[in-house]
Protein backbone atom coordinates (compact mmCIF):
# COMPACT_ATOMS: atom_id res chain seq x y z
CA UNK A 1 0.00 0.00 0.00
CA UNK A 2 1.28 3.42 -0.92
CA UNK A 3 1.40 6.32 1.47
CA UNK A 4 1.06 9.92 0.32
CA UNK A 5 1.16 13.22 2.15
CA UNK A 6 -2.02 15.26 2.14
CA UNK A 7 -0.03 18.12 0.60
CA UNK A 8 0.80 15.93 -2.43
CA UNK A 9 -2.87 14.99 -2.70
CA UNK A 10 -3.77 18.68 -2.75
CA UNK A 11 -1.21 19.44 -5.47
CA UNK A 12 -1.42 16.30 -7.58
CA UNK A 13 -4.89 14.84 -7.01
CA UNK A 14 -5.45 13.98 -10.67
CA UNK A 15 -2.16 12.10 -10.92
CA UNK A 16 -2.80 10.18 -7.68
CA UNK A 17 -6.32 9.25 -8.82
CA UNK A 18 -4.99 8.08 -12.20
CA UNK A 19 -2.42 5.87 -10.46
CA UNK A 20 -5.10 4.56 -8.12
CA UNK A 21 -7.33 3.58 -11.04
CA UNK A 22 -4.41 1.97 -12.88
CA UNK A 23 -2.90 -0.03 -10.01
CA UNK A 24 -6.03 -0.68 -7.87
CA UNK A 25 -3.85 -0.27 -4.78
CA UNK A 26 -5.25 1.69 -1.80
CA UNK A 27 -3.43 4.88 -0.89
CA UNK A 28 -2.98 5.92 2.74
CA UNK A 29 -3.11 9.70 3.12
CA UNK A 30 -1.17 11.12 6.05
CA UNK A 31 -1.51 14.52 7.65
CA UNK A 32 1.11 15.80 10.08
CA UNK A 33 2.73 12.36 9.94
CA UNK A 34 -0.41 10.54 11.07
CA UNK A 35 -2.81 8.36 9.04
CA UNK A 36 -5.76 10.47 7.97
CA UNK A 37 -7.69 8.62 5.23
CA UNK A 38 -7.57 5.85 2.67
CA UNK A 39 -8.25 6.35 -1.02
CA UNK A 40 -9.77 3.37 -2.84
CA UNK A 41 -10.85 2.93 -6.43
CA UNK A 42 -14.60 2.53 -6.91
CA UNK A 43 -14.46 -1.16 -7.84
CA UNK A 44 -12.46 -2.06 -4.72
CA UNK A 45 -14.74 0.02 -2.49
CA UNK A 46 -17.88 -1.62 -3.91
CA UNK A 47 -16.37 -5.10 -3.49
CA UNK A 48 -15.49 -4.34 0.14
CA UNK A 49 -18.98 -2.95 0.71
CA UNK A 50 -20.54 -6.15 -0.66
CA UNK A 51 -18.33 -8.24 1.63
CA UNK A 52 -19.36 -6.13 4.62
CA UNK A 53 -23.04 -6.56 3.73
CA UNK A 54 -22.56 -10.32 3.55
CA UNK A 55 -20.71 -10.44 6.89
CA UNK A 56 -23.41 -8.31 8.53
CA UNK A 57 -26.06 -10.71 7.23
CA UNK A 58 -24.15 -13.66 8.67
CA UNK A 59 -23.81 -11.87 12.01
CA UNK A 60 -27.58 -11.17 12.08
CA UNK A 61 -28.24 -14.84 11.33
CA UNK A 62 -25.92 -15.99 14.10
CA UNK A 63 -27.61 -13.62 16.54
CA UNK A 64 -31.04 -14.93 15.51
CA UNK A 65 -29.87 -18.51 16.18
CA UNK A 66 -28.51 -17.48 19.62
CA UNK A 67 -31.86 -15.86 20.42
CA UNK A 68 -33.80 -18.92 19.23
CA UNK A 69 -35.40 -17.07 16.30
CA UNK A 70 -35.29 -19.92 13.79
CA UNK A 71 -37.66 -21.62 11.38
CA UNK A 72 -38.00 -25.25 10.47
CA UNK A 73 -37.42 -26.20 6.86
CA UNK A 74 -41.19 -26.55 6.34
CA UNK A 75 -41.86 -23.10 7.83
CA UNK A 76 -39.19 -21.53 5.63
CA UNK A 77 -40.66 -23.19 2.51
CA UNK A 78 -44.13 -21.93 3.42
CA UNK A 79 -42.85 -18.34 3.81
CA UNK A 80 -40.97 -18.56 0.52
CA UNK A 81 -44.12 -19.72 -1.27
CA UNK A 82 -45.95 -16.61 0.02
CA UNK A 83 -43.12 -14.33 -1.13
CA UNK A 84 -42.99 -15.90 -4.59
CA UNK A 85 -46.73 -15.55 -5.28
C-alpha positions, 0 to 999 in steps of 0.5 A: 500500500502506498502512502502519500502526504495530504499536501501531495494529494492537494497538489497532484490529485489527478495524478494520484487518482490516475495511479489509483485507477491503474494499479487498484492499490489503496493509498494511505493519506497522512496529515502531520505524519499521522494516518488520515484517510484511505483512497480506494478505487470505486471497484475495490470500495464496492467489493469491500462494501458487498463483503461487509453486507454479507458479513453483517447478514451472517452476524444477524443470522448468528444472533437470531440462532442465539436468540432462538429465532429460527424456522423449520425447513417446512416453515421456511418453505411456506414463507418462501411460497408466500413471497414468490406468489 
